[in-house]
Amino acid sequence: MKILSLLAFLLGLLLVSLSYFSATHNWIWNEVFVILGFIGYTLIISAIAYFLLCLLDKRFDELSK
């Protein structure tokens, strides 16, 4: 699951980068790339949330022992 979350994070970075470059270079179909950028932000936030929850779970297990 961690590998899948890492891949989602990297895919999100790629989508956000494409959205940024489409906005700065006035690409055709800029609106599509903006939507993909929002999807990328969602993937990034989800991956970070998963990693933080894993970290909290690991720390909680260490404290409870």
Secondary structure, 3 states (H helix, E strand, C coil): CHHHHHHHHHHHHHHHHHHHHHHHCCCCCHHHHHHHHHHHHHHHHHHHHHHHHHHHHHHHHHHHC
